[in-house]
Amino acid sequence: MMGKKAVHAPLVEALIRYSSQGNASFHVPGHKNGQVYRHEEMASLLQEVMSIDATEITGLDDLHHPEDVIREGQELAAKCFGAEESFWLIGGSTVGNLAMILTVCTKPGDVLLVQRNVHKSVLNGLMLSGAKAVFLDPEIDTLSGLAVAPSTDTIKAALKDYPSAKGVLLTLPNYYGMGHDLTATAKACHAADVPLMVDEAHGAHNGLHPRLPVSALSCGADVVVQSTHKMLPAMTMGAMLHVQGRRIHRELLRQRLAMVQSSSPSYPLMASLDLARWYIDAYGTDAFTEGLAAADAFRKGLAQLPRFRLVEPTQQASEECDAQKGISEALERAEERTNGYSTQDPFKMVLYDTWGVLDGFGLKRELETYGCIPEMSDEKHVVLLFTLGSIARDVSHLLQALVHINNDIRFKGTAEEPELAGKEQQRLELDFSTWNNDGMKAYSSPVQFGLQPIDPDQMESVPVEESAGRTAAEMIIPYPPGIPLLYAGEMITEAIALRMVRLRELGAKWQGVADESMLTIRVFRLQ
């Protein structure tokens, strides 16, 4: 790799010094720098990690009152990612979403405009704050049927109807790497003097290479949460929260972060955040060269297997035309675009069988039998996640697996006319969504959230097939991606009831449900 710079990783360097000194530990944690396992072969993999699993002792700073190496590490992160201030998160984007909601919604009944297809942590944040959510319908990619984010026009209309709203919370990019430029949305929020809050969990790498989508911060977002462990090389649960501008109460944000994070944060996880930022600073855009080459090689190889295709932006061709007409004109048109799906993360491969023989869950299972483990699947698609750590060997392995699946007689089906089958597949994809959308308006009335449990006497269980028209009394979460299909208090439509049956039959995994078989669902009793 070319272009490595000499840069500083303050916490990592402090932990290396700590580990090398061989001091006797008379402090937590109980494994004493891993030495409790010194005779255990099974723990050898963990011993090196445990040697830097420290606590808030002299020289290692304190995440909740940083003054030294952690403070410096967070300042370097802010500079790297384009924020005024950055906070390390130990607990994933989940704690970042909770903290930013609790920062802007300070009184029960505060109104927050929220994209409906959000992660469950956002709904949990609404519950903790006692806020009222005005749910915004996302735009739909017409070819895949997948939900992206609300249009700027929808947000403007909702802000006009709810001028007391405390902010607008969006998720972009979505789990599939689909998104758009948020500049116009940020301008609309700021014209109403409310903050734009973005769950950018899947976009920590955005803006760090010319081929990657622009970051939410660069578009003007006020507070952004990123899962540094998803698309950048931090350890699982490592995330960051970035803030800029005057619309976020920084002191209150720090207090909220201290509420939702452990008072004994993991030093290895914090070190991995420091190291992930160091890697980007050290190598710059070169950090992504090998990973992008692997992604490009996969696309090229996939062209030899016409049965399998990738979801791509419908506006891609027009954008390429814009580029030919001139950069300034292209930028002007991009700023005018207020909705839809115009950018696709080149590292996210959303694959599907155009013949419709293999659904997304089936294709995922077959890939796993060949040692290729996808990120997730839905009824139609498999999401394959490349990163800056992907290499050519991974691509060869994946393409060989797809060749075997393509040639497997079990999956030839009856698709004698693949082109016709592909068109049918496209139509079917429009029949499902990732949220409960009645199609009548672009945003909901305010929905009150809180922590009051539902009285068991108010609930009953009914077969999922008979649930349409009833009101859900539990949260129904296909996982991944962790987007609630229903929340308690939401009306179950016929389309959602059918989708629950379809997902159950395909073998989807669930969170939040009382009946893990998903044969029944808890609903409110009829009055």
C-alpha positions as CSV (number, residue, x, y, z in Angstrom):
1,M,0.0,0.0,0.0
2,M,1.3,3.5,-0.9
3,G,1.1,6.8,0.8
4,K,1.4,5.9,4.5
5,K,1.9,9.0,6.7
6,A,3.5,9.3,10.1
7,V,0.4,10.0,12.3
8,H,-0.4,9.7,16.0
9,A,-2.7,7.1,17.8
10,P,-2.5,8.5,21.4
11,L,-4.6,5.9,23.2
12,V,-3.1,2.9,21.4
13,E,0.4,4.2,22.1
14,A,-0.5,4.7,25.8
15,L,-1.9,1.1,26.1
16,I,1.2,-0.3,24.4
17,R,3.4,1.5,27.0
18,Y,1.1,0.2,29.8
19,S,1.3,-3.4,28.6
20,S,5.1,-3.3,28.1
21,Q,5.8,-2.0,31.6
22,G,4.8,-5.2,33.3
23,N,3.4,-3.4,36.3
24,A,1.6,-5.4,39.1
25,S,-2.1,-4.8,38.8
26,F,-4.0,-3.9,41.9
27,H,-7.0,-2.6,40.0
28,V,-9.9,-4.0,37.9
29,P,-10.4,-5.9,35.6
30,G,-10.2,-9.2,37.5
31,H,-8.2,-11.1,34.8
32,K,-5.1,-9.0,35.8
33,N,-3.9,-8.2,32.3
34,G,-4.8,-11.7,31.2
35,Q,-2.4,-13.5,33.5
36,V,-5.2,-15.5,35.1
37,Y,-5.3,-17.5,31.9
38,R,-1.6,-17.9,31.6
39,H,-1.8,-21.8,31.9
40,E,-5.0,-22.1,29.7
41,E,-4.4,-23.0,26.1
42,M,-8.0,-22.2,25.2
43,A,-7.6,-18.6,26.3
44,S,-4.4,-17.9,24.4
45,L,-6.2,-15.9,21.7
46,L,-7.5,-13.5,24.3
47,Q,-4.4,-13.0,26.4
48,E,-2.9,-10.4,24.1
49,V,-6.1,-8.4,24.0
50,M,-6.4,-8.7,27.8
51,S,-3.0,-7.2,28.2
52,I,-4.4,-3.9,27.1
53,D,-7.8,-4.3,28.8
54,A,-7.2,-1.6,31.3
55,T,-9.2,0.9,33.3
56,E,-9.2,4.6,34.2
57,I,-5.7,4.6,35.8
58,T,-3.0,7.3,35.7
59,G,-1.9,7.9,32.1
60,L,-4.9,6.2,30.4
61,D,-7.5,9.0,30.8
62,D,-11.3,8.7,31.3
63,L,-13.9,8.5,28.5
64,H,-16.4,10.4,30.6
65,H,-14.1,13.2,31.6
66,P,-11.3,13.1,28.9
67,E,-8.3,15.3,29.6
68,D,-5.3,13.4,28.0
69,V,-5.0,10.6,25.5
70,I,-8.7,9.9,25.0
71,R,-9.4,13.6,24.6
72,E,-6.6,13.8,22.0
73,G,-7.9,10.8,20.2
74,Q,-11.4,12.2,20.0
75,E,-10.0,15.5,18.7
76,L,-8.1,13.7,16.0
77,A,-11.3,11.8,15.1
78,A,-13.2,15.1,14.7
79,K,-10.5,16.4,12.4
80,C,-10.5,13.2,10.4
81,F,-14.2,13.0,9.9
82,G,-15.0,16.7,9.5
83,A,-16.8,17.4,12.8
84,E,-16.4,20.2,15.3
85,E,-16.4,17.6,18.1
86,S,-16.4,13.8,18.1
87,F,-17.2,11.2,20.8
88,W,-16.1,7.6,21.0
89,L,-19.0,5.2,21.6
90,I,-18.6,1.9,23.4
91,G,-22.0,0.2,22.8
92,G,-22.3,0.8,19.0
93,S,-24.5,3.3,17.2
94,T,-27.3,2.2,19.6
95,V,-26.0,4.3,22.4
96,G,-25.4,7.2,20.0
97,N,-29.0,7.1,18.8
98,L,-30.3,7.0,22.4
99,A,-28.1,9.9,23.4
100,M,-28.9,12.2,20.5
101,I,-32.7,11.6,21.0
102,L,-32.4,12.2,24.8
103,T,-30.5,15.4,24.1
104,V,-33.1,17.0,21.8
105,C,-36.2,15.6,23.4
106,T,-35.9,16.8,27.0
107,K,-39.6,16.7,28.1
108,P,-42.3,14.0,27.7
109,G,-44.4,14.8,24.7
110,D,-41.7,16.6,22.7
111,V,-42.3,16.0,19.0
112,L,-39.6,14.5,16.8
113,L,-39.9,13.9,13.1
114,V,-38.6,10.4,12.5
115,Q,-38.1,8.4,9.3
116,R,-40.3,5.3,9.8
117,N,-37.8,2.6,8.6
118,V,-35.3,3.2,11.4
119,H,-33.4,0.8,13.6
120,K,-35.0,-0.4,16.8
121,S,-32.6,1.7,18.9
122,V,-34.4,4.8,17.6
123,L,-37.8,3.6,18.8
124,N,-36.1,2.7,22.2
125,G,-34.8,6.2,22.4
126,L,-38.3,7.5,21.8
127,M,-39.6,5.3,24.6
128,L,-36.9,6.5,27.0
129,S,-37.5,10.1,26.2
130,G,-41.3,9.9,26.3
131,A,-41.4,11.7,22.9
132,K,-44.1,11.8,20.3
133,A,-42.9,10.6,16.9
134,V,-44.2,12.0,13.6
135,F,-43.2,9.2,11.3
136,L,-42.1,10.2,7.8
137,D,-42.6,7.8,4.9
138,P,-39.4,7.0,3.0
139,E,-39.0,7.1,-0.7
140,I,-39.1,3.8,-2.6
141,D,-36.6,2.6,-5.2
142,T,-39.1,1.7,-7.9
143,L,-37.0,-1.2,-9.3
144,S,-36.2,-3.1,-6.1
145,G,-39.1,-1.9,-3.9
146,L,-36.6,-1.1,-1.1
147,A,-37.1,1.9,1.2
148,V,-34.5,4.7,1.3
149,A,-35.2,8.0,3.1
150,P,-38.0,10.6,3.1
151,S,-37.9,13.3,0.5
152,T,-37.1,16.9,1.4
153,D,-40.6,17.8,0.3
154,T,-42.0,15.4,2.9
155,I,-39.8,16.9,5.6
156,K,-40.7,20.4,4.7
157,A,-44.4,19.6,4.9
158,A,-44.1,17.9,8.2
159,L,-42.0,20.8,9.6
160,K,-44.7,23.2,8.5
161,D,-47.4,21.1,10.3
162,Y,-45.4,20.6,13.4
163,P,-43.4,23.8,14.0
164,S,-42.6,22.8,17.6
165,A,-40.7,19.7,16.5
166,K,-37.4,19.3,18.2
167,G,-35.6,17.9,15.2
168,V,-35.6,15.6,12.2
169,L,-34.0,12.1,12.6
170,L,-33.1,10.1,9.4
171,T,-31.2,6.9,8.7
172,L,-28.9,7.1,5.6
173,P,-27.5,5.1,4.0
174,N,-29.9,2.2,4.5
175,Y,-28.7,-1.3,5.2
176,Y,-28.4,-1.9,1.5
177,G,-26.0,1.0,1.0
178,M,-28.6,3.2,-0.8
179,G,-28.8,6.9,-0.2
180,H,-28.8,10.4,-1.5
181,D,-27.2,13.8,-0.9
182,L,-28.7,15.4,2.2
183,T,-27.7,19.0,1.5
184,A,-31.3,20.1,0.6
185,T,-32.7,18.3,3.6
186,A,-30.2,20.0,5.9
187,K,-31.1,23.4,4.5
188,A,-34.8,22.7,5.1
189,C,-34.2,21.7,8.7
190,H,-32.0,24.8,9.3
191,A,-34.6,27.1,7.7
192,A,-37.0,25.8,10.4
193,D,-34.1,26.1,13.0
194,V,-34.2,22.5,14.0
195,P,-31.3,20.0,13.9
196,L,-30.8,17.3,11.3
197,M,-29.9,14.1,13.2
198,V,-28.6,11.2,11.1
199,D,-28.1,7.6,12.0
200,E,-25.2,7.0,9.5
201,A,-24.3,3.6,11.1
202,H,-23.5,2.2,7.7
203,G,-21.7,5.2,6.3
204,A,-18.7,5.8,8.6
205,H,-16.5,5.6,5.5
206,N,-18.6,8.1,3.4
207,G,-16.7,11.0,2.2
208,L,-13.3,9.5,2.7
209,H,-12.7,8.6,-1.0
210,P,-13.9,10.2,-4.2
211,R,-15.8,7.1,-5.2
212,L,-17.7,6.9,-1.9
213,P,-20.9,8.9,-1.2
214,V,-20.7,12.2,0.5
215,S,-20.9,12.2,4.3
216,A,-23.9,13.5,6.2
217,L,-21.7,16.0,8.0
218,S,-20.4,17.5,4.8
219,C,-24.1,18.0,3.8
220,G,-24.8,20.0,6.9
221,A,-26.1,17.5,9.4
222,D,-25.9,18.7,13.0
223,V,-25.3,15.3,14.7
224,V,-24.3,12.1,13.1
225,V,-23.9,8.6,14.6
226,Q,-21.5,6.1,12.8
227,S,-20.7,2.5,13.4
228,T,-17.0,2.6,12.9
229,H,-17.0,-1.2,13.3
230,K,-19.2,-1.8,10.3
231,M,-17.5,-0.2,7.3
232,L,-14.2,0.8,9.0
233,P,-11.7,-1.4,10.9
234,A,-12.8,-0.9,14.5
235,M,-13.9,-3.8,16.8
236,T,-17.5,-4.7,17.1
237,M,-19.4,-2.2,19.3
238,G,-17.0,0.6,18.4
239,A,-18.8,3.7,17.1
240,M,-18.6,7.4,17.0
241,L,-20.9,10.4,17.4
242,H,-20.0,13.6,15.5
243,V,-21.5,17.0,16.1
244,Q,-21.2,20.5,14.6
245,G,-23.1,23.8,14.8
246,R,-25.1,25.5,17.6
247,R,-28.3,23.4,17.5
248,I,-27.1,20.6,19.7
249,H,-26.6,21.2,23.4
250,R,-23.1,19.8,23.8
251,E,-23.0,19.8,27.6
252,L,-26.3,17.9,27.8
253,L,-25.1,15.5,25.1
254,R,-22.1,14.6,27.2
255,Q,-24.3,14.0,30.2
256,R,-26.7,11.8,28.1
257,L,-23.7,9.8,26.7
258,A,-22.6,9.2,30.3
259,M,-26.1,7.9,31.1
260,V,-26.3,5.3,28.3
261,Q,-22.7,4.1,28.3
262,S,-20.8,2.0,30.9
263,S,-18.8,3.9,33.5
264,S,-16.2,1.2,32.8
265,P,-15.8,1.4,29.0
266,S,-13.6,-1.2,27.2
267,Y,-10.1,0.1,26.5
268,P,-9.5,-2.5,23.7
269,L,-12.6,-1.1,22.0
270,M,-11.6,2.5,22.4
271,A,-8.1,1.6,21.2
272,S,-9.7,0.1,18.0
273,L,-11.5,3.3,17.4
274,D,-8.2,5.2,17.8
275,L,-6.6,2.7,15.4
276,A,-9.3,2.9,12.8
277,R,-9.0,6.7,12.7
278,W,-5.2,6.3,12.6
279,Y,-5.4,4.0,9.6
280,I,-7.5,6.5,7.6
281,D,-5.1,9.4,8.5
282,A,-2.0,7.3,7.8
283,Y,-3.1,6.0,4.3
284,G,-5.7,8.5,3.2
285,T,-7.6,7.5,0.1
286,D,-5.1,4.7,-0.5
287,A,-6.7,2.9,2.4
288,F,-9.6,2.0,0.1
289,T,-7.6,1.1,-3.0
290,E,-7.5,-2.7,-2.5
291,G,-11.0,-3.0,-1.2
292,L,-12.4,-1.0,-4.1
293,A,-10.4,-3.1,-6.5
294,A,-11.9,-6.2,-5.0
295,A,-15.4,-4.8,-5.3
296,D,-14.8,-3.9,-9.0
297,A,-13.4,-7.4,-9.7
298,F,-16.6,-8.9,-8.3
299,R,-18.8,-6.7,-10.5
300,K,-16.7,-7.6,-13.5
301,G,-16.9,-11.4,-12.7
302,L,-20.6,-11.2,-12.0
303,A,-21.2,-9.9,-15.5
304,Q,-20.3,-13.4,-16.7
305,L,-23.2,-14.8,-14.7
306,P,-26.2,-13.0,-16.1
307,R,-28.6,-14.9,-13.9
308,F,-27.4,-12.9,-10.8
309,R,-27.8,-9.1,-10.7
310,L,-27.1,-6.2,-8.4
311,V,-29.5,-3.5,-7.3
312,E,-28.2,-0.2,-8.7
313,P,-29.5,3.4,-8.6
314,T,-32.0,4.2,-11.3
315,Q,-30.5,7.6,-11.7
316,Q,-26.9,6.3,-12.2
317,A,-27.1,6.7,-16.0
318,S,-28.4,10.2,-15.9
319,E,-25.8,11.2,-13.3
320,E,-23.0,9.9,-15.7
321,C,-24.6,12.0,-18.4
322,D,-24.5,15.0,-16.0
323,A,-20.8,14.4,-15.5
324,Q,-20.1,14.6,-19.2
325,K,-22.0,17.9,-19.4
326,G,-19.8,19.5,-16.7
327,I,-19.2,19.2,-13.0
328,S,-20.9,22.5,-12.1
329,E,-24.1,21.5,-13.8
330,A,-24.0,18.1,-12.2
331,L,-23.6,19.6,-8.8
332,E,-26.5,22.0,-9.4
333,R,-28.8,19.2,-10.4
334,A,-27.7,17.1,-7.4
335,E,-28.6,19.9,-5.0
336,E,-32.0,20.3,-6.6
337,R,-32.7,16.6,-6.3
338,T,-34.9,16.3,-3.2
339,N,-35.8,12.7,-3.0
340,G,-35.2,9.2,-4.3
341,Y,-32.2,6.9,-4.5
342,S,-29.2,8.4,-6.3
343,T,-26.1,6.9,-4.6
344,Q,-25.1,3.3,-4.0
345,D,-22.2,2.4,-1.7
346,P,-19.7,0.6,-4.0
347,F,-18.9,-1.7,-1.1
348,K,-22.5,-3.0,-0.7
349,M,-23.5,-5.7,-3.2
350,V,-27.2,-6.2,-3.1
351,L,-27.5,-9.5,-5.1
352,Y,-30.6,-11.3,-6.4
353,D,-31.6,-14.2,-8.6
354,T,-33.3,-12.8,-11.7
355,W,-34.9,-16.2,-12.4
356,G,-36.7,-16.0,-9.0
357,V,-35.8,-19.6,-8.3
358,L,-33.8,-18.7,-5.2
359,D,-35.2,-16.2,-2.8
360,G,-32.9,-14.1,-0.7
361,F,-32.9,-16.5,2.3
362,G,-32.3,-19.5,0.0
363,L,-29.4,-17.8,-1.8
364,K,-27.8,-16.9,1.5
365,R,-28.0,-20.5,2.7
366,E,-26.4,-21.8,-0.4
367,L,-23.5,-19.2,-0.3
368,E,-22.9,-20.2,3.4
369,T,-22.5,-23.9,2.3
370,Y,-19.6,-22.7,0.1
371,G,-18.0,-20.7,3.0
372,C,-19.2,-17.3,1.8
373,I,-21.1,-15.7,4.7
374,P,-23.3,-12.7,3.7
375,E,-24.3,-9.8,5.9
376,M,-28.0,-10.4,5.6
377,S,-30.9,-11.4,3.3
378,D,-34.5,-10.5,2.8
379,E,-37.2,-12.1,0.7
380,K,-35.4,-11.3,-2.6
381,H,-31.9,-10.1,-1.9
382,V,-28.6,-11.0,-0.3
383,V,-26.4,-8.2,1.0
384,L,-22.7,-8.9,0.5
385,L,-20.6,-6.4,2.4
386,F,-17.1,-5.5,1.1
387,T,-14.8,-3.1,2.9
388,L,-11.4,-1.6,2.7
389,G,-10.2,-5.0,4.1
390,S,-11.6,-7.1,1.2
391,I,-9.0,-8.8,-1.0
392,A,-8.9,-10.5,-4.4
393,R,-9.0,-14.0,-2.8
394,D,-12.4,-13.2,-1.3
395,V,-13.7,-12.3,-4.7
396,S,-12.5,-15.5,-6.3
397,H,-14.1,-17.5,-3.5
398,L,-17.4,-15.8,-3.9
399,L,-17.5,-16.0,-7.7
400,Q,-16.7,-19.7,-7.6
401,A,-19.5,-20.2,-5.2
402,L,-22.0,-18.4,-7.5
403,V,-20.8,-20.5,-10.5
404,H,-21.5,-23.7,-8.5
405,I,-24.9,-22.4,-7.5
406,N,-25.7,-21.3,-11.0
407,N,-24.8,-24.8,-12.3
408,D,-26.6,-26.7,-9.6
409,I,-29.4,-28.7,-11.2
410,R,-31.6,-28.2,-8.1
411,F,-31.8,-24.5,-8.8
412,K,-32.6,-24.6,-12.5
413,G,-36.3,-24.6,-11.7
414,T,-38.8,-24.1,-14.5
415,A,-37.4,-20.8,-15.7
416,E,-37.1,-21.7,-19.4
417,E,-37.2,-18.0,-20.3
418,P,-34.9,-16.3,-17.8
419,E,-35.7,-12.8,-19.2
420,L,-39.4,-13.2,-18.5
421,A,-38.7,-14.6,-15.0
422,G,-36.5,-11.6,-14.3
423,K,-39.3,-9.2,-15.2
424,E,-41.7,-11.1,-12.9
425,Q,-39.1,-10.9,-10.1
426,Q,-39.0,-7.1,-10.5
427,R,-42.8,-6.8,-10.2
428,L,-42.9,-9.0,-7.1
429,E,-40.3,-6.8,-5.4
430,L,-42.7,-3.9,-5.3
431,D,-45.0,-6.0,-3.0
432,F,-43.1,-5.6,0.2
433,S,-41.5,-2.9,2.3
434,T,-39.6,-2.5,5.6
435,W,-42.2,-0.5,7.5
436,N,-45.9,-0.1,7.9
437,N,-47.0,2.4,5.2
438,D,-50.7,2.9,4.6
439,G,-50.0,4.9,1.5
440,M,-52.5,7.6,2.4
441,K,-50.1,10.4,3.4
442,A,-46.4,11.2,3.6
443,Y,-46.3,11.4,7.4
444,S,-48.2,10.2,10.5
445,S,-50.0,12.0,13.3
446,P,-47.9,12.2,16.5
447,V,-47.4,8.8,18.1
448,Q,-46.8,8.8,21.9
449,F,-43.9,6.6,23.1
450,G,-43.1,5.8,26.7
451,L,-41.9,3.1,29.2
452,Q,-45.3,2.2,30.6
453,P,-45.6,-1.6,30.1
454,I,-48.8,-3.0,28.6
455,D,-51.2,-4.7,31.0
456,P,-51.3,-8.4,30.1
457,D,-55.1,-8.3,30.5
458,Q,-55.2,-5.8,27.6
459,M,-53.5,-8.3,25.2
460,E,-54.3,-11.5,23.5
461,S,-52.5,-13.7,21.0
462,V,-54.0,-14.3,17.5
463,P,-52.7,-16.2,14.5
464,V,-50.6,-14.0,12.3
465,E,-52.8,-14.9,9.3
466,E,-55.8,-13.4,11.2
467,S,-54.0,-10.3,12.6
468,A,-54.9,-7.7,9.8
469,G,-57.0,-4.9,11.2
470,R,-55.8,-5.5,14.8
471,T,-53.4,-3.3,16.8
472,A,-50.0,-4.7,17.6
473,A,-49.1,-5.1,21.3
474,E,-45.5,-6.0,20.8
475,M,-42.6,-5.0,18.6
476,I,-42.0,-7.2,15.6
477,I,-38.4,-7.0,14.4
478,P,-37.0,-9.1,11.5
479,Y,-33.2,-9.3,12.3
480,P,-31.1,-8.3,10.6
481,P,-31.6,-5.5,9.8
482,G,-33.3,-4.7,13.0
483,I,-35.9,-2.4,11.6
484,P,-39.2,-2.9,13.4
485,L,-41.9,-4.1,11.1
486,L,-44.4,-3.2,13.8
487,Y,-44.3,-1.3,17.0
488,A,-46.7,-1.7,19.9
489,G,-49.7,0.5,19.1
490,E,-49.4,0.3,15.3
491,M,-52.3,-1.0,13.2
492,I,-51.5,-4.2,11.3
493,T,-52.4,-3.9,7.7
494,E,-53.2,-6.8,5.4
495,A,-49.9,-6.2,3.5
496,I,-47.9,-6.4,6.8
497,A,-49.8,-9.6,7.9
498,L,-48.9,-11.2,4.6
499,R,-45.3,-10.1,4.9
500,M,-45.0,-11.6,8.4
501,V,-46.3,-14.9,7.0
502,R,-44.0,-14.8,4.0
503,L,-40.9,-14.0,6.2
504,R,-41.8,-16.8,8.6
505,E,-42.1,-19.3,5.8
506,L,-38.7,-18.2,4.4
507,G,-37.0,-18.8,7.8
508,A,-36.5,-15.2,8.9
509,K,-35.1,-14.6,12.4
510,W,-37.0,-12.4,14.8
511,Q,-36.5,-10.1,17.8
512,G,-39.0,-8.7,20.3
513,V,-41.7,-11.4,19.7
514,A,-43.4,-13.5,22.4
515,D,-43.9,-16.5,20.0
516,E,-40.6,-17.3,18.5
517,S,-42.3,-19.5,15.9
518,M,-44.2,-16.4,14.7
519,L,-47.4,-18.5,14.4
520,T,-49.1,-16.0,16.6
521,I,-48.8,-12.3,17.4
522,R,-49.8,-10.3,20.5
523,V,-52.5,-7.7,19.8
524,F,-54.6,-5.4,22.0
525,R,-58.0,-6.9,22.9
526,L,-61.0,-5.5,21.2
527,Q,-63.0,-3.2,23.3
